[in-house]
């Protein structure tokens, strides 16, 4: 509709991007406001959840939602040395929201200004495709846990025989195994996307994955608290209840283990 079109206004690629990459900017050309992001500073303070991690998550969420004008605004609050990680938060949205959303988001941030040091053109052109399956399995196991891999592969291949290779080699091997963000940082940004896309079985899996890779309950709660700012109040209310159920289930699973440990003391 017209409102969404206005939110998504970005210069056409032919007017924005240059074949010699001269559209990229030098660090001195990246003018970051000297004050904190006006929305981020209203969020409840969470230890070990700095503004840039919140902005990475917002970048992924706005990419998925298609709100390009807000993405552009948020991008201007990222310091130049965080642009590479910010691009990763956008790129990794491909498996969750599709190429078109990411394509449009990348044009939006280039319109806002991307630091030249954020893109290593020579390195990006040299992908070792033979290693994608190995890399993908490593990241997939880190997120889902080694004991879940057999059942996961079985259930996925029963849906379609090619689905497993698409997940392992493309989604996890080529996208989520890229450098630039830790697995925990990637998972926090993934959560910000999944809360608005009605993919709740996957949301539960990536909540576990975030915890398995070092994210804290407080960090996750802090990212989930951003839901309303992107996806609206109904989504926030739902995810609040979803999170409470998730925490209750985790505690219920831990109690038998704690009792068993005490019995052997």
Secondary structure as UniProt FT lines:
FT   HELIX           2..7
FT   HELIX           13..16
FT   TURN            19..20
FT   TURN            22..23
FT   HELIX           27..29
FT   TURN            38..39
FT   HELIX           40..42
FT   TURN            47..48
FT   HELIX           51..65
FT   HELIX           68..75
FT   TURN            76..77
FT   HELIX           80..82
FT   HELIX           83..91
FT   TURN            92..93
FT   HELIX           94..97
FT   HELIX           99..112
FT   HELIX           116..118
FT   HELIX           121..124
FT   HELIX           129..131
FT   HELIX           132..144
FT   HELIX           146..148
FT   HELIX           149..159
FT   TURN            161..162
FT   HELIX           163..165
FT   HELIX           166..175
FT   TURN            176..177
FT   TURN            179..180
FT   HELIX           183..194
FT   TURN            195..198
FT   HELIX           200..212
FT   TURN            213..214
FT   HELIX           217..224
FT   TURN            225..226
FT   HELIX           227..231
FT   HELIX           233..263
//
